[in-house]
Amino acid sequence: MTASLDIAKDTRASSGLSVMDATVVLIGVVIGIGIFGFPPLVAQHAASEAMYIALWCAGGLVMLVGALCYAELGSAYPGAGGEYLYLTRAWGPRVGLMFAWARCTVIQTGAIAVVAYIYGDYAQRLMPLGAFGPALHAAISVVALTALNVVGTRYSKRLQWVFTVLTLVALAAVLIASLAGPGARQTIAAIEPAALAGSPAGLMGMGMVFVLLTYGGWNEAAYLSGELRNPGRNMSRVLLTGTVVVTGAYVLTNLALLEIFGLQGLRDTPALGADVMQLAAGPYAAALLSLTICATALSTINGTIITGARVYYALGSDVPRLRALSGWSARSETPVAALLAQGLITLALVGLGAFSEHSVQTMVAYTAPVFWIFMLLVAASVWRLRQRDPDRPRPFRVPLYPLPPLLLAMTCAGLVYSSAVYAGAGALIGLAVLAAGIPMLRWLKPVQPPG
């Protein structure tokens, strides 16, 4: 999962980003709480250890291809709108508005709920709250951080850097523990492998959904390209270096996890960071790492709340009949109405997950098909905008065009299919919420594309 867009935006105070600056920002945005929550879910959709590692390597390739596409779009159309801006320019205001609707009701709120549940799994170990403990912890985190943003804080952006360091420290602790600890393969080897339902292609598709959630944040390259010194020459260096570092870190981490738990043991591990430290250094180390991971999760939730609320605010500013969402508090310097609307929707999703046996999977199923539908349209926007706006300056152009956007679009199409077919009722609910926005297009009267 990702930190926030604000990390990248904060770097704009300088005269420009060097290759090293941009690479560090990209790595910090990508490596987040997901590496402590999604490996067990990936393992549940991998038929073998080789397939498990192959999925993580493939995720790195998709990260690079996707980041290249976003970098071209971001360098040609710099601005805070991100995907909303690209989709509106490429496909018209109705598609842009549908994306804004999806982001507000499914994508962003679902992402907050996913991370909140990962936080809840670790917080439940530190402070058990009964059978619904993870859901209660998740709800408390959403309420507390939404309230904090309503009150207003000037330090949340800087705290993202602190928590990024904590994430890397926690990741390093897991790696060191895997080398120093006795391992758990022998104790778990007696467990029979779980029966994996579905075709190999379907399993790999859902596995990739969870892998790419862990790699989430590579699309923030769009926000780096406008500030990078000499983006035409340096953007490819940033993306290649960042992808190699992130992929290397994830592959090494997952090799270590396989060494400790084995594939089946990894499938059965709900809070793997704490379990690694428990095996290697005892309960106190496990509790300390759980605290660190909780802090990292809260940082991710906070960053996502900040950026998500701005989408509601922008939608309220652009669509007259949603003007109430554009309310801005001069005292706290925050979009209060947008924050409250986002918080209520997120709490509803947390409630949905509370009644599911696998809360994180339910939230991922809710968001995944909708997310990949619009990612497919963003990939196609690279081609569409080159055709519609050929004279637009593009400081960075995708190398080997049109292969990268074609590969990204094909990957997204496969992930839409896998997540919709194999993710169950949660996926259908997310798609139904997206479809509910279609009748609203005429009533909302979307604005025209920006000039």
Backbone torsions as a table, in degrees:
resi	resn	phi	psi	omega
1	MET	NA	168.5	-171.8
2	THR	-108.3	152.8	166.2
3	ALA	-73.7	-140.8	-176.3
4	SER	-117.2	163.7	175.8
5	LEU	-62.0	-22.3	-174.7
6	ASP	-66.8	-24.8	176.8
7	ILE	-59.9	-48.9	-179.2
8	ALA	-65.8	-38.8	-177.0
9	LYS	-67.3	-33.5	-178.0
10	ASP	-63.9	-27.3	-178.3
11	THR	-71.5	-8.8	-176.9
12	ARG	-72.6	-7.0	178.4
13	ALA	-65.7	-23.2	179.8
14	SER	-82.9	174.9	-179.7
15	SER	-74.0	-9.5	-179.7
16	GLY	159.3	157.9	-178.9
17	LEU	-91.7	131.4	170.5
18	SER	-77.3	171.7	177.1
19	VAL	-59.3	-42.5	-179.6
20	MET	-66.5	-43.3	178.0
21	ASP	-56.1	-51.4	-176.2
22	ALA	-65.8	-36.9	179.4
23	THR	-64.9	-43.5	179.4
24	VAL	-63.1	-42.3	179.2
25	VAL	-62.6	-46.3	-178.8
26	LEU	-60.9	-43.7	179.0
27	ILE	-63.7	-43.5	-179.8
28	GLY	-63.8	-33.5	179.4
29	VAL	-72.3	-40.2	-173.9
30	VAL	-76.4	-48.9	-175.7
31	ILE	-76.5	110.1	-176.2
32	GLY	-142.5	-152.0	-171.9
33	ILE	-68.5	-21.7	-175.9
34	GLY	-57.3	-33.0	-178.0
35	ILE	-66.1	-17.6	177.2
36	PHE	-96.9	-4.3	-177.1
37	GLY	-120.3	-32.1	-170.6
38	PHE	-95.1	-22.4	179.0
39	PRO	-52.3	-42.2	176.6
40	PRO	-61.0	-34.6	-180.0
41	LEU	-72.5	-35.2	174.0
42	VAL	-64.4	-43.1	-179.5
43	ALA	-60.6	-33.5	179.3
44	GLN	-67.8	-15.1	180.0
45	HIS	-116.3	17.8	176.5
46	ALA	-116.7	127.7	-177.0
47	ALA	-78.8	-16.3	-178.4
48	SER	-152.9	166.4	177.8
49	GLU	-64.8	-36.2	178.8
50	ALA	-63.3	-42.9	177.6
51	MET	-64.3	-37.8	-179.7
52	TYR	-59.8	-48.9	179.6
53	ILE	-69.1	-36.5	178.6
54	ALA	-60.9	-36.3	178.3
55	LEU	-62.7	-40.6	-180.0
56	TRP	-69.3	-36.4	175.8
57	CYS	-66.5	-42.2	178.5
58	ALA	-62.8	-35.7	177.3
59	GLY	-60.9	-38.0	176.9
60	GLY	-63.9	-38.2	178.0
61	LEU	-65.8	-43.5	178.0
62	VAL	-63.5	-38.1	177.5
63	MET	-57.9	-45.5	-178.4
64	LEU	-65.5	-47.7	-178.6
65	VAL	-62.5	-45.0	179.6
66	GLY	-64.2	-41.6	-179.5
67	ALA	-65.0	-35.6	176.7
68	LEU	-61.5	-43.7	179.5
69	CYS	-64.7	-44.7	179.8
70	TYR	-65.8	-33.4	-179.4
71	ALA	-65.7	-39.8	176.9
72	GLU	-64.6	-46.1	-179.9
73	LEU	-62.4	-42.0	-178.3
74	GLY	-68.5	-35.1	179.6
75	SER	-74.6	-31.1	179.7
76	ALA	-81.7	-32.8	-176.3
77	TYR	-131.0	68.1	-179.9
78	PRO	-67.4	143.5	179.4
79	GLY	160.5	166.9	-175.0
80	ALA	-78.3	-10.4	-175.1
81	GLY	-72.4	-25.1	179.4
82	GLY	57.9	-130.5	-176.3
83	GLU	-60.1	-35.2	178.4
84	TYR	-58.0	-41.9	179.9
85	LEU	-67.8	-46.0	-177.7
86	TYR	-63.9	-45.6	-177.0
87	LEU	-67.8	-36.8	178.3
88	THR	-65.9	-43.5	178.8
89	ARG	-65.5	-42.2	-173.3
90	ALA	-79.3	-40.7	-168.6
91	TRP	-121.6	-3.2	176.4
92	GLY	104.8	165.0	-173.4
93	PRO	-66.5	-27.8	-179.7
94	ARG	-68.4	-41.0	176.9
95	VAL	-66.8	-41.1	177.0
96	GLY	-59.7	-41.3	179.7
97	LEU	-68.4	-37.8	177.1
98	MET	-63.3	-36.9	176.2
99	PHE	-64.9	-43.3	179.4
100	ALA	-61.5	-41.7	176.9
101	TRP	-60.5	-47.0	-179.0
102	ALA	-64.3	-39.8	-179.0
103	ARG	-66.0	-38.6	-178.1
104	CYS	-73.6	-37.0	-172.0
105	THR	-101.5	-19.8	-175.2
106	VAL	-127.7	-59.4	-166.3
107	ILE	-69.1	-58.7	-174.7
108	GLN	-70.7	-46.0	180.0
109	THR	-65.8	-37.7	176.0
110	GLY	-63.9	-38.8	178.5
111	ALA	-64.1	-41.4	177.0
112	ILE	-61.4	-43.5	-179.2
113	ALA	-64.6	-38.3	178.5
114	VAL	-60.1	-50.8	-178.4
115	VAL	-66.3	-36.4	178.1
116	ALA	-61.2	-36.4	178.7
117	TYR	-73.9	-34.4	173.5
118	ILE	-62.9	-44.0	173.9
119	TYR	-57.4	-44.8	-178.2
120	GLY	-60.7	-37.4	179.1
121	ASP	-62.5	-40.0	179.5
122	TYR	-77.9	-40.3	179.6
123	ALA	-64.5	-32.3	178.5
124	GLN	-63.0	-31.1	177.3
125	ARG	-70.1	-33.3	-178.8
126	LEU	-83.7	-35.8	-177.6
127	MET	-141.9	85.2	-178.2
128	PRO	-60.8	135.4	179.5
129	LEU	-124.2	28.2	176.8
130	GLY	91.5	-166.4	-173.8
131	ALA	-62.2	-33.7	179.6
132	PHE	-100.1	25.1	-176.8
133	GLY	-56.4	-51.2	179.6
134	PRO	-57.3	-40.0	179.1
135	ALA	-67.2	-40.0	178.6
136	LEU	-64.8	-44.7	177.0
137	HIS	-60.8	-41.8	179.2
138	ALA	-61.3	-45.7	-179.9
139	ALA	-64.0	-42.3	179.4
140	ILE	-61.0	-41.3	-179.4
141	SER	-64.2	-40.5	-180.0
142	VAL	-66.0	-45.7	-179.3
143	VAL	-63.6	-46.3	-176.2
144	ALA	-64.9	-44.8	-177.1
145	LEU	-74.8	-32.2	173.7
146	THR	-64.8	-43.2	177.9
147	ALA	-61.8	-40.0	178.5
148	LEU	-60.8	-41.1	-179.8
149	ASN	-73.0	-31.7	175.7
150	VAL	-64.6	-43.8	177.0
151	VAL	-63.1	-38.3	179.1
152	GLY	101.2	131.7	175.9
153	THR	-144.4	137.8	-179.9
154	ARG	-93.9	-2.9	-172.9
155	TYR	-106.7	-3.1	-173.8
156	SER	-64.1	-36.0	-179.5
157	LYS	-65.5	-42.9	179.4
158	ARG	-66.3	-34.1	179.1
159	LEU	-63.9	-25.4	178.5
160	GLN	-59.6	-37.3	178.0
161	TRP	-66.2	-42.4	179.6
162	VAL	-59.6	-45.4	-177.2
163	PHE	-73.3	-26.4	173.2
164	THR	-63.3	-41.7	176.4
165	VAL	-62.1	-42.1	177.9
166	LEU	-61.2	-37.6	177.6
167	THR	-62.0	-46.0	179.8
168	LEU	-65.1	-36.8	176.4
169	VAL	-63.2	-44.6	178.8
170	ALA	-62.6	-40.3	178.9
171	LEU	-64.4	-43.0	177.9
172	ALA	-63.2	-38.0	179.0
173	ALA	-61.9	-39.7	178.1
174	VAL	-64.1	-42.8	179.9
175	LEU	-64.2	-44.8	179.8
176	ILE	-64.3	-41.3	179.5
177	ALA	-63.3	-34.8	179.9
178	SER	-67.6	-29.5	178.3
179	LEU	-81.6	-34.1	-175.3
180	ALA	-90.0	-25.7	-173.6
181	GLY	-78.7	165.7	-177.9
182	PRO	-75.5	-16.4	-178.1
183	GLY	84.3	158.7	-176.8
184	ALA	-124.7	8.8	-177.5
185	ARG	-57.9	-41.6	-175.1
186	GLN	-65.6	-36.5	-178.3
187	THR	-76.7	-21.5	-176.8
188	ILE	-101.6	-11.2	-174.4
189	ALA	-62.3	-25.3	-177.8
190	ALA	-74.5	-14.2	-179.1
191	ILE	-74.6	132.1	178.5
192	GLU	-72.0	140.0	177.8
193	PRO	-59.3	140.1	179.7
194	ALA	-70.6	146.8	176.4
195	ALA	-74.3	125.8	-178.2
196	LEU	-99.1	115.8	-177.6
197	ALA	-83.3	145.1	176.0
198	GLY	104.1	167.6	-179.5
199	SER	-75.2	158.4	177.0
200	PRO	-56.4	-39.8	179.8
201	ALA	-64.2	-40.9	179.1
202	GLY	-65.8	-41.4	178.0
203	LEU	-61.7	-46.5	-179.9
204	MET	-63.8	-35.7	179.0
205	GLY	-62.6	-47.1	178.4
206	MET	-68.6	-35.3	174.9
207	GLY	-59.5	-40.8	178.7
208	MET	-66.5	-32.7	176.7
209	VAL	-57.5	-46.5	-178.9
210	PHE	-72.1	-37.3	177.3
211	VAL	-59.9	-47.4	-175.5
212	LEU	-72.8	-22.8	169.6
213	LEU	-65.3	-37.5	177.9
214	THR	-67.7	-34.8	177.0
215	TYR	-81.8	2.8	-175.2
216	GLY	-55.1	138.4	-179.8
217	GLY	121.1	-12.5	179.9
218	TRP	-64.5	-23.8	177.0
219	ASN	-67.4	-10.3	175.7
220	GLU	-69.3	-7.9	173.6
221	ALA	-56.4	-29.7	178.3
222	ALA	-59.9	-29.7	-177.6
223	TYR	-89.9	-13.2	177.0
224	LEU	-87.4	-32.0	-170.8
225	SER	-61.6	-34.6	-178.7
226	GLY	-70.6	-17.8	-176.6
227	GLU	-111.0	-5.8	-176.4
228	LEU	-77.2	138.2	174.8
229	ARG	-68.1	127.5	178.9
230	ASN	51.1	63.5	-174.7
231	PRO	-61.6	-32.1	179.8
232	GLY	-59.2	-31.7	-179.2
233	ARG	-98.1	-34.7	-169.9
234	ASN	-95.9	-19.3	-175.1
235	MET	-61.8	-41.7	-179.8
236	SER	-64.3	-33.6	178.3
237	ARG	-66.8	-43.7	179.1
238	VAL	-61.2	-47.2	-176.3
239	LEU	-66.9	-42.6	-179.9
240	LEU	-65.9	-46.2	180.0
241	THR	-64.0	-46.8	179.7
242	GLY	-61.4	-41.9	179.7
243	THR	-64.3	-43.4	179.9
244	VAL	-62.1	-44.2	-178.4
245	VAL	-65.7	-48.3	-178.3
246	VAL	-64.5	-47.2	-179.7
247	THR	-62.4	-42.5	177.7
248	GLY	-60.3	-43.8	179.8
249	ALA	-63.4	-42.4	-178.7
250	TYR	-70.0	-41.8	-179.8
251	VAL	-65.7	-44.3	178.6
252	LEU	-62.5	-41.7	179.0
253	THR	-61.6	-43.3	-177.3
254	ASN	-75.2	-29.6	170.6
255	LEU	-63.2	-40.6	178.0
256	ALA	-64.2	-40.7	179.7
257	LEU	-65.1	-38.1	176.1
258	LEU	-65.0	-37.8	179.1
259	GLU	-64.6	-36.1	-178.3
260	ILE	-77.6	-50.5	-169.0
261	PHE	-102.8	-26.7	-164.5
262	GLY	75.6	165.9	-174.3
263	LEU	-65.2	-45.6	-178.2
264	GLN	-67.8	-40.1	177.1
265	GLY	-61.9	-37.4	177.9
266	LEU	-65.6	-37.5	177.2
267	ARG	-60.6	-31.2	-173.5
268	ASP	-97.1	11.4	-174.4
269	THR	-105.5	107.2	-176.1
270	PRO	-77.2	-29.6	-178.4
271	ALA	-134.2	78.5	-165.4
272	LEU	-66.9	-34.5	179.4
273	GLY	-59.1	-46.9	179.1
274	ALA	-65.3	-37.7	-179.4
275	ASP	-67.2	-37.3	176.9
276	VAL	-61.0	-48.5	-178.5
277	MET	-67.8	-33.3	177.0
278	GLN	-60.6	-44.1	-179.8
279	LEU	-68.5	-40.2	-171.7
280	ALA	-87.0	-35.9	-169.2
281	ALA	-137.0	3.1	174.4
282	GLY	97.4	176.1	-172.6
283	PRO	-66.2	-32.4	-178.2
284	TYR	-68.7	-40.6	176.7
285	ALA	-64.8	-38.7	178.6
286	ALA	-63.0	-41.6	179.1
287	ALA	-65.4	-40.4	179.4
288	LEU	-63.7	-43.5	179.0
289	LEU	-66.9	-38.4	177.3
290	SER	-59.9	-40.4	176.3
291	LEU	-61.5	-43.3	179.6
292	THR	-62.5	-44.1	-179.7
293	ILE	-66.2	-38.7	176.1
294	CYS	-59.9	-43.0	179.0
295	ALA	-63.4	-39.9	178.4
296	THR	-64.4	-42.8	179.4
297	ALA	-63.2	-42.3	178.7
298	LEU	-61.7	-37.0	177.1
299	SER	-63.3	-44.3	179.7
300	THR	-64.3	-43.0	178.1
301	ILE	-60.5	-45.6	-178.8
302	ASN	-61.4	-46.2	179.2
303	GLY	-62.2	-40.1	-179.7
304	THR	-69.5	-35.4	175.5
305	ILE	-63.1	-43.4	-179.1
306	ILE	-59.7	-54.1	-175.3
307	THR	-70.6	-36.4	-179.4
308	GLY	-63.5	-40.8	-179.2
309	ALA	-63.6	-30.4	179.5
310	ARG	-66.9	-28.7	176.3
311	VAL	-67.3	-44.0	175.5
312	TYR	-58.5	-44.0	-179.5
313	TYR	-61.4	-45.0	178.9
314	ALA	-64.1	-39.1	178.6
315	LEU	-64.0	-42.6	177.6
316	GLY	-64.4	-32.2	179.1
317	SER	-73.4	-33.3	-175.6
318	ASP	-87.1	-29.8	-173.5
319	VAL	-111.6	111.7	-174.7
320	PRO	-54.4	-38.1	-175.8
321	ARG	-77.7	-3.8	173.1
322	LEU	-113.3	23.9	-174.2
323	ARG	-57.6	-27.0	-178.4
324	ALA	-60.6	-27.1	-179.6
325	LEU	-73.9	-12.5	-176.7
326	SER	-91.0	8.6	178.1
327	GLY	-62.6	134.2	-175.9
328	TRP	-128.3	130.7	177.7
329	SER	-90.5	115.1	178.8
330	ALA	-67.1	-31.4	-177.9
331	ARG	-68.4	-48.5	-177.6
332	SER	-94.0	-8.9	-179.2
333	GLU	57.9	45.5	-179.5
334	THR	-140.0	152.5	175.0
335	PRO	-82.6	86.0	-170.0
336	VAL	-60.4	-48.6	-178.0
337	ALA	-60.8	-40.8	179.4
338	ALA	-64.5	-41.8	179.3
339	LEU	-62.8	-42.4	-179.1
340	LEU	-67.0	-41.4	178.6
341	ALA	-62.9	-45.0	178.6
342	GLN	-62.6	-41.7	-179.4
343	GLY	-63.4	-40.5	180.0
344	LEU	-65.3	-43.2	178.7
345	ILE	-64.6	-41.8	179.9
346	THR	-63.1	-41.9	178.3
347	LEU	-62.8	-36.4	176.2
348	ALA	-62.2	-39.3	178.7
349	LEU	-70.0	-38.2	175.2
350	VAL	-60.4	-40.8	176.7
351	GLY	-62.3	-39.0	176.4
352	LEU	-60.4	-44.2	-179.7
353	GLY	-67.9	-26.6	-177.9
354	ALA	-63.5	-27.2	-178.1
355	PHE	-98.9	14.3	176.5
356	SER	-108.9	145.6	179.4
357	GLU	-66.6	-32.0	-179.6
358	HIS	-124.1	90.8	-170.3
359	SER	-64.3	-47.4	-177.6
360	VAL	-62.5	-44.8	179.2
361	GLN	-60.4	-38.5	179.7
362	THR	-63.8	-42.4	179.5
363	MET	-67.4	-39.4	177.5
364	VAL	-64.3	-43.4	178.4
365	ALA	-60.1	-36.3	-179.9
366	TYR	-65.0	-40.3	-173.4
367	THR	-91.5	-31.6	-165.2
368	ALA	-60.2	-53.2	-176.9
369	PRO	-59.2	-42.0	-178.9
370	VAL	-65.7	-43.7	179.6
371	PHE	-58.7	-46.2	-175.1
372	TRP	-74.7	-25.9	173.0
373	ILE	-59.6	-47.2	-177.9
374	PHE	-75.7	-30.3	174.1
375	MET	-63.2	-37.6	176.1
376	LEU	-60.8	-44.0	179.0
377	LEU	-65.3	-35.1	176.3
378	VAL	-64.9	-43.1	177.7
379	ALA	-59.0	-44.6	178.6
380	ALA	-67.7	-21.4	179.9
381	SER	-66.2	-28.2	177.1
382	VAL	-58.9	-48.0	177.6
383	TRP	-67.5	-46.7	-175.5
384	ARG	-59.3	-43.5	-176.9
385	LEU	-75.4	-28.2	173.1
386	ARG	-66.1	-32.9	178.6
387	GLN	-77.0	-41.6	-174.9
388	ARG	-82.5	-27.2	-172.4
389	ASP	-135.5	59.9	-171.9
390	PRO	-67.4	-23.6	-176.6
391	ASP	-89.6	-0.3	-179.3
392	ARG	-66.4	130.7	175.9
393	PRO	-61.9	132.0	178.5
394	ARG	-126.1	91.0	-178.8
395	PRO	-56.0	-31.3	174.8
396	PHE	-124.4	130.4	178.5
397	ARG	-119.7	137.7	-178.6
398	VAL	-60.1	124.0	175.8
399	PRO	-69.7	153.8	178.4
400	LEU	60.2	27.0	177.8
401	TYR	-58.4	138.9	9.0
402	PRO	-98.6	18.7	-173.8
403	LEU	-62.8	-49.2	-177.9
404	PRO	-58.2	-50.4	178.9
405	PRO	-64.3	-31.0	177.3
406	LEU	-66.8	-44.5	178.4
407	LEU	-62.9	-41.6	179.5
408	LEU	-64.5	-43.2	-179.8
409	ALA	-63.2	-42.2	179.6
410	MET	-65.3	-40.2	177.1
411	THR	-62.5	-44.7	179.9
412	CYS	-62.3	-40.8	179.1
413	ALA	-61.8	-42.2	177.2
414	GLY	-63.7	-37.8	-179.6
415	LEU	-73.5	-32.4	173.0
416	VAL	-60.5	-47.0	-178.8
417	TYR	-63.5	-49.8	-177.0
418	SER	-61.3	-46.3	-176.2
419	SER	-69.7	-32.2	-179.7
420	ALA	-76.3	-38.6	-174.4
421	VAL	-82.6	-38.8	-170.9
422	TYR	-101.5	-6.4	-174.6
423	ALA	-94.0	-6.7	171.8
424	GLY	81.8	-152.8	-171.2
425	ALA	-63.7	-33.5	-179.7
426	GLY	-58.0	-40.7	178.7
427	ALA	-64.1	-40.4	180.0
428	LEU	-64.6	-37.4	178.1
429	ILE	-64.1	-45.2	179.2
430	GLY	-60.9	-43.2	178.8
431	LEU	-66.6	-35.7	178.1
432	ALA	-65.5	-39.7	177.3
433	VAL	-64.0	-40.4	176.1
434	LEU	-61.2	-46.8	-179.4
435	ALA	-62.8	-30.2	179.5
436	ALA	-63.5	-21.0	179.2
437	GLY	-78.6	-17.6	-175.8
438	ILE	-63.1	-47.1	179.3
439	PRO	-63.9	-17.3	-177.1
440	MET	-80.4	-13.6	-173.7
441	LEU	-60.0	-46.3	-179.5
442	ARG	-67.2	-40.1	-178.5
443	TRP	-67.8	-37.6	-175.8
444	LEU	-79.0	-20.8	179.7
445	LYS	52.5	76.2	-177.6
446	PRO	-63.3	153.8	-179.2
447	VAL	-74.7	164.4	177.6
448	GLN	-77.1	158.2	178.3
449	PRO	-58.3	145.8	177.2
450	PRO	-64.7	149.9	-178.7
451	GLY	-80.5	NA	NA
